[in-house]
């Protein structure tokens, strides 16, 4: 009985305790609702929750891979700029409850004005507005990291920055249709507005997956002002940078070609023009220049067609080489045989339905050899070969094997097929004949440069390509490397020798169509062409032609191939020859120069060093393995080359023009043309160039004090 009584007492005690707890909880809820404070501890629950913060997630954008030239120069790279804004709301506090807004507008305006170049009174008007935050228009946009550092150094509360990543194309209009461009695209990811660079044209688009990388993510605890709380990082995944893409384009060859094309365009004013240069043995495209073109930084695009890859034209007589090559290869043509030039009458059932004339109004050159006919670019010679000597099926198979009239692609960039006029329905023998001299059917510059490579490689074509390799930007591991690809044997070695001999005569025989293209220092061979241009309303445009040229060098073992055409009402073999000669020399000079060692490259985005001390700028550049050339004996930087926000590779040379007037001559050995031009502009001297490529000789010795407008001759090879 005693035990039962004790059990009852214990149960009553437990019951009383439970009731007390319940009563306390109810009272705490009532008290909390009325006061916002905990009944027992007296803590402010709202303040506690606020200080504890809430979980937030930020997307960490991955750096887009860099696009390099074959000589390791940065063509396209990410560029970070900053937008300045000021917080004016007094509710914006730091973690320790200190002001994180503009406390002293007058002092802030005075300190900011000289840094961003905005009038002090205008800044003050902005800072006195009754709003949460303000911006500073163009003065506060696109600020460099150097300017941001200067503002941060002021340690003024309330000044904040938005970081903006854009794509910078260092050389501007530089193989721009092939390089393409990337632009920022806004997307919503986990409730966050994120801007991502996406390739929209060219290699930027074709290799977008390789260049893009993988974004990271950070989850953290933050207070109401979005400040990260102490030890508030909950998880973080670092972004993975995109891979780097190395092109076959060479900056020296491309720059020289662009310059020569620009001169020709100024003189002849064509509506369209394109030129490409290829390493004949490997297929590497060393340079491509189109007109009209565009600057990817501005995206001032007027024509979206890549003329080199996707503009099929009737190029004229440059196509004759393939008719001769087929007939020689089939042993049906002896080039010393003769025919009657001037006019060819195409007949159907014994009746003349068309007369094809040689380009000298049908006068011709009398009875001449097929060799002379090739030199003089005789259309009637082609008609005789096609009608009397050629196995048609054999020739059409050559067209197929050479890649004509078929769509193709280079590293993801599509190239147009062109149009075979003789394939249309009905009797098309006339179009079959005209195709032989490059009329009535269309071809792209890419198709021509690829097909001509068979005459540089003992009868096999080499496949052109633009991307040399893809490299992991962190580990430098090569993930992809292009390989040279050859076609099947299309022509015999003996045929190739005979065709080269014909191409040599076009350039070197006086009276031939290509005589103005000859070079004293290079054994150039090639073929000229002139084709009519179709009108949108039918027929051909009057007085308007496609002028073309395909050349190779040197004669005995071609290392480079160049294809060019331009369309317009004016023509000049002298102007066109300068493009060819400059491009060929630059390419041969570069291919004949072997690097002594492979140097690993890194990149650095140049800040704006204007108005900074020379010593400071030199120190920054030196820390990033960049060499600086100081122009003048001043102590303040007045101008720089390359410009601010340009991404450059390690070992690059940066010019710093100072406020000093005492300028001495540097050694220009190893400089590019662009560097010499930049020095000439900054030093106010006249640079005259001889040759193309890398500078190895100068008329003024190093250390000579320079005079304004002094003439300096530099020689390159």
C-alpha positions in Angstrom: 0.0 0.0 0.0 2.9 2.4 0.8 4.3 1.9 -2.7 1.1 2.7 -4.4 0.8 5.9 -2.5 4.3 7.0 -3.5 3.6 6.3 -7.1 0.5 8.6 -7.0 2.5 11.4 -5.4 5.2 11.1 -8.1 2.6 11.3 -10.9 1.2 14.4 -9.3 4.6 16.1 -9.2 5.3 15.3 -12.9 1.8 16.6 -13.9 2.4 19.9 -12.0 5.7 20.4 -13.8 4.1 19.9 -17.2 1.4 22.3 -16.4 3.9 24.9 -15.3 5.8 24.5 -18.6 2.7 24.8 -20.6 1.6 28.0 -18.7 5.0 29.5 -19.3 4.9 28.8 -23.0 1.5 30.3 -23.3 2.5 33.4 -21.4 5.7 33.7 -23.5 3.7 33.6 -26.7 1.3 36.2 -25.4 4.2 38.4 -24.1 6.2 37.9 -27.4 3.2 39.0 -29.4 2.6 42.1 -27.4 6.3 43.2 -27.0 8.4 41.4 -29.5 10.7 40.3 -26.7 11.4 36.9 -25.2 9.6 36.5 -21.8 12.5 34.8 -20.0 15.6 36.3 -21.6 14.2 39.6 -22.6 16.0 39.4 -26.0 14.4 41.2 -29.0 13.5 38.3 -31.3 13.1 40.5 -34.4 16.6 41.9 -33.8 18.0 38.5 -33.3 16.4 37.2 -36.5 17.7 40.2 -38.4 21.2 39.7 -37.1 21.2 36.0 -37.9 20.4 36.9 -41.5 18.8 34.9 -44.3 20.3 32.4 -46.7 21.2 33.9 -50.2 22.8 32.5 -53.3 25.0 34.3 -55.8 26.1 33.0 -59.2 29.9 33.3 -59.7 30.4 34.0 -63.4 33.1 32.0 -65.2 35.7 33.8 -67.2 35.3 33.3 -70.9 38.2 31.7 -72.6 40.6 33.9 -74.5 41.1 33.7 -78.3 44.7 33.9 -79.4 46.5 34.4 -82.7 49.0 31.8 -83.8 51.8 34.0 -82.5 50.2 34.2 -79.1 48.7 37.6 -79.3 45.3 38.2 -77.6 42.6 38.7 -80.2 39.5 38.4 -78.0 39.4 38.4 -74.2 37.2 39.4 -71.2 37.4 42.9 -70.0 36.1 44.0 -66.6 34.8 47.5 -66.1 33.0 49.1 -63.2 29.9 51.3 -62.7 30.0 53.7 -59.8 26.9 54.5 -57.7 26.3 56.1 -54.3 24.0 54.9 -51.5 22.2 57.9 -49.9 19.7 56.1 -47.7 20.6 56.3 -44.0 19.1 52.8 -43.5 22.1 51.3 -45.2 24.4 50.3 -42.4 27.4 48.0 -42.0 27.4 44.9 -39.9 28.5 46.8 -36.8 25.8 49.4 -37.4 28.1 52.1 -38.8 27.0 54.3 -41.7 27.3 52.7 -45.1 25.9 55.6 -47.0 27.3 59.0 -48.1 27.8 60.9 -44.9 29.5 64.0 -46.1 28.3 64.9 -49.7 30.6 68.0 -50.0 33.7 66.0 -49.1 32.7 63.1 -51.3 32.0 65.4 -54.3 35.3 67.2 -53.9 37.3 63.9 -53.7 35.5 62.2 -56.6 35.6 65.1 -59.1 39.2 64.8 -60.2 39.1 61.1 -60.4 36.0 60.6 -62.7 36.3 63.9 -64.4 32.9 65.2 -63.5 32.2 68.7 -62.3 32.2 68.9 -58.5 28.9 70.8 -58.3 27.2 68.3 -60.6 28.3 65.5 -58.3 27.1 67.3 -55.3 23.6 67.8 -56.9 23.4 64.0 -57.3 24.5 63.3 -53.8 21.9 65.6 -52.3 18.9 64.0 -54.0 16.2 62.4 -51.8 16.5 58.9 -53.1 18.0 55.5 -52.1 20.9 55.6 -54.5 22.2 57.7 -57.4 24.5 57.1 -60.4 26.9 59.4 -62.3 26.0 58.9 -66.0 28.8 58.4 -68.4 31.3 59.7 -65.9 30.6 56.7 -63.6 30.4 54.0 -66.3 33.1 51.9 -67.8 35.6 52.7 -65.1 38.9 50.7 -65.1 40.2 48.8 -62.2 42.8 51.5 -61.6 40.1 54.2 -61.2 38.1 51.8 -59.0 41.2 51.4 -56.8 41.7 55.2 -56.6 38.1 55.6 -55.4 38.3 52.7 -52.9 41.5 54.3 -51.5 39.4 57.3 -50.5 37.6 55.1 -47.9 34.5 57.2 -48.2 31.3 55.4 -47.1 28.4 54.9 -49.5 30.4 54.5 -52.8 29.7 51.2 -54.4 30.5 49.5 -57.7 28.8 47.1 -60.1 31.3 44.9 -61.9 30.5 44.4 -65.6 32.2 41.9 -67.9 32.4 42.7 -71.6 34.3 41.2 -74.5 37.2 43.2 -75.9 38.7 42.7 -79.3 42.2 44.2 -79.2 42.7 44.6 -82.9 39.2 45.7 -83.8 38.5 44.9 -87.4 40.8 41.9 -87.6 39.6 38.8 -89.4 36.3 39.8 -87.7 33.9 37.6 -89.7 36.0 34.6 -88.8 36.7 35.6 -85.1 33.1 36.8 -84.8 31.9 38.3 -81.5 30.3 37.4 -78.2 27.8 39.6 -76.3 26.2 39.7 -72.9 22.9 37.9 -72.6 20.7 38.3 -69.5 19.2 35.2 -67.9 17.4 34.4 -64.7 19.2 31.7 -62.6 17.8 30.8 -59.2 16.0 34.1 -58.9 19.1 36.1 -59.8 19.6 38.2 -62.9 22.8 37.0 -64.5 24.6 38.3 -67.5 26.6 35.8 -69.6 28.8 36.3 -72.6 27.5 34.2 -75.5 29.1 33.7 -78.9 26.9 35.1 -81.7 29.1 34.9 -84.8 32.3 33.2 -86.1 34.6 31.2 -83.9 33.1 32.9 -80.8 29.8 31.1 -81.7 31.2 27.9 -83.2 33.4 27.3 -80.1 31.0 28.8 -77.6 30.8 25.6 -75.5 34.6 25.4 -75.2 35.0 29.1 -74.4 32.1 29.5 -72.0 33.4 27.6 -68.9 31.1 26.7 -66.0 29.7 29.2 -63.5 30.2 28.7 -59.8 27.8 29.4 -56.9 28.1 30.8 -53.4 25.4 30.4 -50.7 25.8 32.6 -47.6 24.0 34.3 -44.7 23.4 38.0 -45.1 21.7 40.8 -43.1 19.1 43.0 -44.6 21.7 45.2 -46.2 23.1 42.1 -48.0 26.3 42.2 -46.0 27.8 38.7 -45.5 27.6 37.8 -41.8 30.8 36.7 -40.0 31.4 33.0 -40.8 28.3 33.3 -43.0 29.6 31.4 -46.1 27.5 28.2 -46.1 28.9 26.7 -49.3 30.9 27.7 -52.3 31.7 26.2 -55.7 34.3 28.0 -57.6 33.7 28.9 -61.3 35.7 27.0 -64.0 37.1 29.3 -66.6 36.5 28.6 -70.3 39.1 27.0 -72.5 41.4 29.2 -74.7 41.2 28.9 -78.5 44.3 29.5 -80.6 43.7 30.4 -84.2 46.0 29.9 -87.2 45.7 33.7 -88.0 49.0 35.4 -87.7 48.9 39.1 -86.5 51.8 40.3 -88.7 50.4 38.7 -91.9 46.8 39.8 -91.1 47.9 43.4 -90.3 49.9 43.6 -93.5 47.1 42.2 -95.6 44.5 44.5 -94.0 46.7 47.5 -94.7 47.3 46.6 -98.3 43.6 45.9 -98.8 42.7 49.2 -97.3 44.9 51.0 -99.8 43.4 49.2 -102.7 39.9 49.9 -101.5 40.8 53.6 -101.2 42.1 53.7 -104.8 39.5 51.5 -106.6 36.5 51.9 -104.3 35.1 48.4 -105.0 31.7 47.4 -103.5 33.1 44.1 -102.2 36.5 42.5 -101.8 38.1 39.6 -100.1 41.5 38.0 -99.8 42.9 35.0 -97.9 46.4 33.6 -97.4 47.0 29.9 -96.5 50.1 27.9 -95.6 50.1 25.6 -98.6 51.6 22.6 -96.8 49.5 22.6 -93.6 46.2 24.3 -94.5 46.6 26.9 -91.8 44.8 30.1 -92.9 47.2 32.8 -92.0 45.1 35.9 -92.8 41.6 36.7 -94.2 40.5 40.2 -95.0 37.0 41.2 -96.1 35.5 44.5 -97.3 33.1 45.7 -96.1 34.0 44.5 -92.6 33.2 45.5 -89.0 34.7 46.1 -85.6 33.5 43.5 -83.1 33.8 46.0 -80.3 31.2 48.2 -82.0 29.4 45.5 -84.0 28.9 48.1 -86.8 27.8 45.3 -89.2 26.4 46.3 -92.6 26.9 43.0 -94.3 26.5 39.7 -92.4 28.0 37.5 -95.2 31.6 36.4 -94.8 32.8 37.1 -98.3 35.7 34.6 -98.1 33.6 31.7 -96.9 30.1 32.4 -98.2 30.0 34.7 -101.2 30.1 32.5 -104.4 31.1 34.5 -107.5 31.9 34.0 -111.1 35.6 34.6 -110.8 36.6 34.3 -114.4 39.8 32.8 -115.8 41.4 31.7 -112.5 39.3 28.6 -113.0 41.1 27.7 -116.2 43.9 26.0 -114.3 41.6 23.0 -113.5 40.6 22.5 -117.1 44.2 22.5 -118.2 45.2 20.3 -115.3 42.5 17.7 -116.1 43.4 17.5 -119.9 47.1 17.3 -119.1 46.5 14.6 -116.4 44.5 12.5 -118.9 47.2 12.9 -121.5 44.8 14.5 -123.9 46.5 17.9 -124.1 50.0 18.9 -125.3 50.3 22.6 -124.3 52.5 23.2 -127.4 49.7 22.2 -129.7 48.0 25.2 -131.5 44.5 26.5 -132.1 42.9 29.5 -133.8 42.2 32.2 -131.2 39.7 35.0 -131.3 36.2 33.6 -131.6 34.6 30.2 -130.9 31.3 29.4 -132.4 29.1 27.1 -130.3 26.8 25.3 -132.6 23.7 23.1 -132.2 22.7 21.0 -135.2 25.2 22.8 -137.3 23.8 26.3 -136.4 25.7 28.8 -134.4 23.7 29.7 -131.3 26.5 31.5 -129.4 29.8 33.1 -130.1 32.5 33.2 -127.4 35.1 35.9 -127.8 38.5 36.3 -126.4 38.8 39.3 -124.0 40.4 41.6 -126.6 37.0 42.0 -128.4 37.4 38.7 -130.2 40.5 39.7 -132.1 42.6 37.0 -130.5 46.2 36.5 -131.3 46.0 34.4 -134.4 47.1 30.8 -134.3 48.8 30.2 -131.0 49.8 27.4 -128.7 47.6 26.4 -125.8 50.5 27.5 -123.6 50.3 31.0 -125.0 46.5 30.8 -124.7 46.9 30.2 -121.0 49.3 33.2 -120.6 47.0 35.5 -122.5 43.9 34.0 -120.7 42.1 33.0 -123.9 38.5 31.9 -123.5 38.4 30.3 -126.9 41.4 28.1 -125.9 39.3 26.6 -123.1 36.4 26.0 -125.5 38.7 24.1 -127.9 40.0 22.0 -125.0 36.6 21.2 -123.6 35.1 20.4 -127.1 38.0 18.5 -128.6 40.3 17.1 -126.0 38.5 16.7 -122.6 36.8 13.6 -121.2 33.8 15.3 -119.8 33.1 12.8 -117.1 36.7 12.8 -116.0 36.6 16.6 -115.7 33.3 16.6 -113.8 34.8 14.1 -111.4 37.7 16.4 -110.8 35.3 19.2 -110.0 33.7 16.8 -107.5 37.1 15.8 -106.0 38.2 19.4 -105.8 35.2 20.3 -103.6 33.4 22.6 -106.0 29.6 23.0 -105.8 29.5 21.4 -102.3 28.8 23.0 -99.0 31.6 22.5 -96.5 32.7 23.8 -93.1 35.9 25.0 -91.4 36.0 24.5 -87.6 32.2 24.9 -87.4 32.0 27.8 -89.8 29.8 26.8 -92.8 31.0 27.7 -96.3 28.6 28.0 -99.3 28.4 25.5 -102.1 28.3 27.7 -105.1 26.2 27.0 -108.2 26.9 24.7 -111.2 25.2 26.3 -114.2 25.7 23.2 -116.4 23.6 21.1 -113.9 20.4 22.9 -114.6 17.7 21.1 -116.6 17.8 21.0 -120.4 20.7 21.3 -122.8 23.5 23.0 -120.9 26.6 22.5 -123.0 27.1 26.2 -123.3 27.2 26.5 -119.5 29.6 23.6 -119.4 31.9 25.6 -121.7 31.6 28.9 -119.9 32.2 27.2 -116.5 35.6 26.3 -117.9 36.6 29.9 -117.9 34.8 30.9 -114.7 31.5 32.1 -116.0 28.0 30.7 -115.6 28.9 28.9 -112.4 30.0 30.3 -109.0 32.8 29.5 -106.6 33.9 30.8 -103.2 37.4 32.0 -102.3 37.7 29.1 -99.9 37.0 26.6 -102.6 39.6 28.2 -104.9 42.3 28.3 -102.2 41.7 24.7 -101.3 41.6 23.5 -104.9 44.8 25.3 -105.9 46.6 23.7 -103.0 46.7 20.5 -105.2 49.2 22.3 -107.4 51.4 22.9 -104.3 51.3 19.4 -102.9 52.1 17.1 -105.8 48.5 16.6 -106.8 46.8 16.4 -103.4 44.6 19.1 -101.8 45.2 20.2 -98.2 42.1 21.0 -96.1 42.1 24.7 -94.8 41.5 25.3 -91.1 41.3 28.2 -88.6 41.6 26.7 -85.2 45.1 25.4 -84.3 44.4 24.1 -80.8 42.1 24.4 -77.7 43.9 24.7 -74.4 42.7 24.4 -70.8 43.3 28.0 -69.5 44.2 26.7 -66.0 46.3 23.6 -66.5 47.5 24.6 -70.0 46.7 21.1 -71.1 46.1 20.9 -74.9 42.6 19.5 -75.3 42.4 19.6 -79.1 45.1 20.1 -81.8 44.4 20.3 -85.5 46.0 17.9 -87.9 46.8 18.5 -91.5 44.5 16.6 -93.8 45.1 15.8 -97.5 42.7 14.6 -100.2 43.2 11.7 -102.5 45.6 12.0 -105.4 43.8 14.2 -108.0 46.7 15.1 -110.3 50.0 13.3 -111.1 53.3 14.9 -110.0 54.1 15.5 -113.7 50.8 17.3 -114.2 51.5 19.5 -111.2 54.9 20.5 -112.7 53.3 21.4 -116.0 50.5 23.5 -114.4 53.1 25.3 -112.3 55.1 26.1 -115.4 52.0 27.6 -117.0 51.3 29.6 -113.8 54.9 30.8 -113.9 54.5 32.0 -117.4 51.3 34.0 -116.6 53.4 36.1 -114.2 56.8 36.3 -116.0 56.0 36.3 -119.7 55.8 39.9 -121.0 52.3 40.4 -122.5 50.7 37.9 -120.2 47.7 39.0 -118.1 49.7 38.6 -114.8 52.9 40.4 -115.8 52.2 43.3 -113.4 52.1 40.9 -110.5 55.8 39.7 -110.9 58.1 40.2 -107.9 61.9 40.7 -108.0 62.6 38.9 -104.8 60.0 36.1 -104.8 59.3 33.6 -107.6 55.5 34.2 -107.7 53.3 32.1 -109.9 49.5 32.6 -110.5 46.5 33.2 -112.6 44.3 36.3 -113.2 40.6 36.4 -113.9 37.8 38.7 -114.8 34.1 37.6 -114.5 30.9 39.3 -115.2 28.5 39.9 -112.2 24.9 38.8 -112.4 22.2 41.4 -112.1 19.2 40.9 -109.7 16.9 41.8 -112.6 18.5 39.2 -114.9 21.5 39.2 -117.2 24.8 40.8 -116.2 25.6 44.2 -114.8 27.1 46.6 -117.4 30.6 47.8 -116.8 30.8 45.9 -113.4 33.1 42.9 -112.9 34.7 40.5 -110.5 38.5 40.8 -110.7 40.3 37.8 -109.3 43.8 36.5 -108.7 45.2 33.2 -107.3 48.9 33.1 -106.6 51.5 30.8 -105.0 55.1 31.1 -104.0 57.8 30.1 -104.4 57.5 28.5 -107.8 59.6 25.3 -107.2 57.9 24.4 -103.9 54.9 26.6 -103.0 54.7 27.4 -99.3 51.9 29.9 -99.4 48.7 30.4 -101.5 46.7 33.6 -101.9 43.3 34.1 -103.3 41.8 37.6 -103.9 38.8 39.0 -105.7 37.1 42.4 -105.7 33.9 43.6 -107.5 33.4 47.1 -108.9 33.4 49.4 -111.9 37.1 50.2 -111.6 40.1 47.9 -111.8 43.9 48.2 -111.6 46.4 45.3 -111.7 48.9 47.7 -110.1 46.7 48.3 -107.1 45.7 44.6 -106.9 49.4 43.5 -107.3 50.4 45.5 -104.2 47.9 43.5 -102.1 49.2 40.2 -103.5 52.9 41.1 -103.2 52.6 42.5 -99.7 50.6 39.5 -98.5 52.9 36.9 -100.1 56.0 38.5 -98.7 54.6 38.8 -95.2 53.5 35.2 -95.2 56.8 33.9 -96.5 58.8 35.9 -94.0 56.7 34.6 -91.2 56.8 30.9 -92.3 60.6 31.1 -92.8 61.1 32.4 -89.2 61.1 29.5 -86.7 60.7 30.4 -83.0 63.7 29.6 -80.9 61.6 28.2 -78.1 58.0 27.8 -77.0 57.0 30.4 -74.4 54.1 29.9 -72.1 51.7 32.8 -72.2 49.6 34.5 -69.6 47.4 37.6 -70.1 46.8 40.9 -68.4 44.3 43.6 -69.0 46.0 47.0 -69.2 44.8 49.7 -66.9 44.6 53.4 -67.9 48.0 54.8 -66.9 47.3 58.4 -68.1 48.1 61.0 -65.5 50.0 58.3 -63.4 53.7 58.5 -62.6 56.0 56.7 -65.1 57.6 54.8 -62.2 54.2 53.5 -61.1 53.2 52.4 -64.6 56.5 50.7 -65.2 56.3 48.8 -61.9 52.8 47.5 -62.6 53.8 46.4 -66.1 57.0 44.8 -64.8 55.0 42.8 -62.2 53.0 41.3 -65.1 56.0 40.4 -67.2 55.3 43.3 -69.6 58.1 45.4 -71.0 57.6 49.2 -71.2 59.1 51.7 -73.6 59.1 55.2 -72.2 58.9 58.0 -74.8 60.3 61.3 -73.6 62.0 62.3 -70.3 58.9 63.3 -68.4 57.6 61.7 -65.1 53.9 61.6 -66.0 52.2 59.3 -68.5 50.2 61.3 -71.1 49.3 58.5 -73.5 49.8 54.7 -73.9 49.7 52.0 -76.5 48.0 49.6 -76.5 45.0 51.5 -75.0 43.5 50.9 -71.6 41.3 47.8 -71.1 43.3 45.9 -73.9 44.1 42.3 -72.9 47.7 41.6 -73.8 49.9 38.5 -73.5 53.0 38.3 -71.3 56.2 39.6 -72.9 54.2 42.2 -74.8 55.6 45.7 -75.2 53.7 48.8 -73.9 54.5 52.3 -75.0 54.2 55.1 -72.4 54.3 58.7 -73.8 55.4 61.1 -71.1 55.2 64.9 -70.6 58.8 65.2 -71.5 60.0 66.6 -74.9 63.5 65.0 -74.9 62.9 61.8 -77.0 65.6 59.4 -78.1 65.6 56.7 -80.7 65.0 53.2 -79.4 66.1 49.9 -81.1 63.2 48.8 -83.2 64.7 45.3 -83.9 61.9 42.7 -83.6 59.1 45.3 -83.7 56.0 44.9 -85.7 54.7 47.5 -88.1 51.9 48.5 -85.7 54.4 49.1 -82.9 56.6 51.3 -85.1 53.5 53.3 -86.2 52.4 53.8 -82.6 55.9 55.0 -81.7 55.9 57.4 -84.7 52.6 58.9 -83.6 53.7 59.4 -80.0 57.2 60.7 -80.8 55.9 63.0 -83.6 58.3 61.4 -86.2 57.6 60.1 -89.7 58.2 56.3 -90.0 58.8 55.1 -93.6 58.6 51.3 -94.1 60.5 49.1 -96.5 59.5 45.5 -96.7 56.9 43.6 -94.6 57.1 41.6 -91.5 59.5 42.1 -88.5 61.8 45.1 -88.4 65.5 44.3 -88.4 67.1 47.6 -89.6 66.6 51.3 -88.9 68.1 54.5 -90.5 68.6 56.3 -87.1 70.8 54.7 -84.5 69.6 53.9 -81.0 70.1 56.8 -78.5 69.9 59.5 -81.1 67.9 62.5 -80.0 64.9 62.9 -82.2 63.5 66.0 -83.8 59.8 66.7 -84.5 58.7 65.3 -87.9 62.1 63.6 -88.4 62.0 60.9 -91.1 63.1 57.4 -90.0 63.3 54.5 -92.4 62.9 51.0 -91.1 63.4 47.8 -93.0 61.4 44.6 -92.3 61.5 41.0 -93.5 
